[in-house]
């Protein structure tokens, strides 16, 4: 049995970047903004890598659902030590998918990849929704631990 961990990584505005509001006030101006891995997703990735180093898992697979530009987020995750990356490209480039849509995508990936563990950051710093992990656990009928700082 493969001991695989699936880790979600979200592309967000870098937390050290200065936020600029669009001139019309309709949202955040992301043009030419530095993007990075959501810090809480990065913590989940670091924990997955530690599990692999302890030989508790064999493979760390990162997943990002988002626009074509999310490929840079996945490359960063691979550089940090992930073994493999999966990019699910958003059907609409400028509209981010809702948490339930992301959870349903992850549900299908869990059925296909058969990981023994799924790690997701506690929340994203762009919308602070903190919904996808709980929705995924509900769809899978799996137990969950939220706001864990160590495994």
C-alpha positions in Angstrom: 0.0 0.0 0.0 1.3 3.4 -1.0 1.6 5.8 1.8 0.9 9.0 0.0 -0.1 12.4 1.3 -2.0 14.9 -0.8 -1.4 18.6 0.0 -3.4 21.5 -1.3 -1.4 24.7 -2.1 -3.3 27.9 -3.0 -1.8 30.8 -5.0 -2.3 34.0 -3.1 -0.9 37.5 -3.0 2.4 37.4 -1.2 1.8 38.3 2.4 4.7 40.8 2.3 3.3 42.6 -0.7 1.6 45.9 -0.4 -2.1 45.5 -1.4 -3.4 47.8 -4.1 -7.1 48.4 -4.6 -8.4 48.6 -8.2 -9.2 52.2 -9.2 -12.9 51.3 -9.5 -12.9 49.9 -5.9 -14.1 46.5 -7.2 -11.3 44.4 -5.6 -7.6 43.9 -5.2 -5.3 44.8 -8.1 -3.3 41.7 -8.8 -1.6 43.0 -12.0 2.1 42.8 -11.5 1.7 41.7 -7.9 4.0 39.1 -6.3 2.1 35.9 -5.7 3.2 33.0 -3.5 2.0 29.8 -1.8 -0.5 30.6 0.9 1.5 30.5 4.2 -0.9 28.0 5.9 -0.6 25.7 2.8 3.1 26.0 3.0 3.0 24.9 6.7 0.9 21.8 5.6 3.5 21.1 2.9 6.4 21.4 5.3 4.6 18.9 7.7 4.1 16.5 4.8 7.8 16.7 3.9 8.7 16.0 7.5 6.4 12.9 7.5 8.3 11.7 4.4 11.6 12.3 6.0 10.4 10.2 9.0 9.5 7.5 6.5 5.8 7.7 7.5 4.8 8.5 4.0 6.4 7.6 0.7 5.2 10.4 -1.6 4.1 14.0 -1.2 1.7 15.2 -4.0 0.8 18.9 -4.1 -2.4 20.1 -5.8 -3.4 23.6 -6.9 -6.7 24.5 -8.4 -6.5 27.8 -10.2 -5.5 29.8 -13.2 -2.5 28.9 -15.5 -0.3 31.1 -13.3 -0.8 28.6 -10.4 2.0 26.6 -12.1 4.5 28.8 -10.5 3.0 28.0 -7.1 3.4 24.3 -7.9 7.0 24.8 -9.0 7.7 26.5 -5.7 6.1 23.5 -3.8 8.3 21.1 -5.8 11.4 23.2 -5.0 10.5 22.9 -1.3 10.5 19.1 -1.6 7.2 17.8 -3.0 7.5 14.7 -5.2 4.8 15.5 -7.7 2.4 18.3 -8.6 -1.1 18.3 -10.1 -2.6 21.5 -11.5 -6.4 21.6 -12.0 -6.9 24.7 -14.1 -9.9 26.9 -13.3 -12.5 27.0 -16.1 -12.8 30.7 -15.8 -9.5 32.6 -15.4 -10.5 35.6 -13.5 -13.1 34.1 -11.1 -11.7 31.9 -8.3 -13.6 28.7 -7.7 -15.7 28.6 -4.5 -14.7 26.4 -1.6 -17.3 23.7 -2.3 -16.1 23.4 -5.9 -12.5 23.0 -4.6 -13.6 20.4 -2.1 -15.4 18.4 -4.9 -12.3 18.5 -7.0 -10.2 17.3 -4.1 -12.8 14.6 -3.5 -12.3 13.2 -7.0 -8.5 13.5 -6.6 -8.6 11.5 -3.4 -10.6 8.8 -5.1 -8.1 8.7 -8.0 -4.9 9.1 -6.0 -5.9 7.1 -2.9 -3.7 9.0 -0.4 -3.6 7.9 3.2 -3.7 11.5 4.4 -4.8 14.9 3.0 -3.3 18.1 4.4 -4.8 21.5 3.7 -3.9 24.8 5.3 -6.2 26.1 8.0 -7.3 29.0 5.8 -6.2 31.2 2.9 -5.0 34.6 3.6 -6.9 36.1 0.6 -10.4 35.2 1.6 -10.1 33.7 5.1 -12.9 31.4 4.3 -11.6 28.2 6.1 -14.2 26.0 4.5 -12.6 23.6 2.0 -11.0 21.2 4.5 -14.2 20.7 6.4 -16.2 20.3 3.2 -13.8 17.7 1.9 -13.9 15.7 5.1 -17.7 15.7 4.9 -17.7 14.6 1.3 -15.2 11.8 2.1 -16.9 10.9 5.4 -13.4 11.1 6.9 -12.5 12.3 10.3 -10.7 15.6 10.5 -8.4 17.6 12.7 -8.6 21.4 12.3 -6.0 24.0 13.3 -3.4 21.3 14.0 0.1 22.7 14.4 1.9 19.4 14.4 1.3 15.8 13.4 
